[in-house]
Amino acid sequence: MLKKLALLITVIPLSFQAEARGIDLKLANKMAEIVYLTESSTFGYGGADIGIGFLFTENDDVQFNGQMMISGNPAGNNQAFQFGVGGKLTFTAVDASDEEFGALAIGGQFRYVIPAATPVAFVAAAYFAPSITSFSGADKYTEYRVAVEIEVTPSARAYLGYRNEEYEFESGGKFELDDNVHIGLKFEF
């Protein structure tokens, strides 16, 4: 079941008209994630940022995820602020307990760019899935992250961030997939 859903996450976004591509790589002490990034102009005025990702931990837990965020600047002349709304679909397999579960979460993002010779940005994002959109025993999914980015070149950013990502179960237990500080690189090509 997990393999079929992961294939679905991979194939559907590829059917959209893609305009840009990139890779986002996050590394922490006990976790690594790679996300393929693309942009679709078929959604709204500014398009949608679409990502297909694979996360794995040192405990051999894996997560396949697909995310879409529609973002842009608010009305007015303040180009430093960017807001986004979107969703994330996750499928997680835990090696120790041989369990699989997932969620369809809604989320938001805030980004503030300090214009300078070397631009710096502060980013915050959060996702939430209630019981109705969590499945295979999961009762709730939450993820929040913050990061500070620096633009190394126009097509490469480095960042330092923190993320907490966890599932709560109908049985009352919790599974924390990530609760780490990480470093990352985002390349656009």
ABEGO torsion letter per residue (X at the ends): XAAAAAAAAAAAAAABBBABBBBBBBBBAABBBBBBBBBBAABEAAEBBBBBBBBBBAAGBBBBBBBBBBBBBBBEABAABBBBBBBBBBBBBBAAAGBBBBBBBBBBBBBBBBBBABBBBBBBBBBBBBAAABBGGBABBBBBBBBBBBBABAABBBBBBBBBBBBBBAAGBBBBABBBBBBBBBBBX
